[in-house]
């Protein structure tokens, strides 16, 4: 049986124009920037701060260190779970990455 929240979110689509922008950013190898855009789009301030910090370190060093990559993966699990839970096309958002 579906919960009230699941029923309310059934018709809630993540904006296609943002999905397209995320896909374009990842095609241009801006994976962290795409995640930051997603965090901003879902209005999750904590995630936004975390991804902005990762982006700052990545920009400073000129690459994404392996340890920071693993940290980003941990954040990804939480953010993608939120997106899949709250948007009917959440899997499409995930596939844009």
Secondary structure, 3 states (H helix, E strand, C coil): CCCHHHHHHCCCCCCHHHHHHHHHHHHCCCHHHHHHHHHHHCCCHHHHHHHHHHHHHHHHHCCCCHHHHHHHHHHHHHHHHHHHHHCCCHHHHHHCC
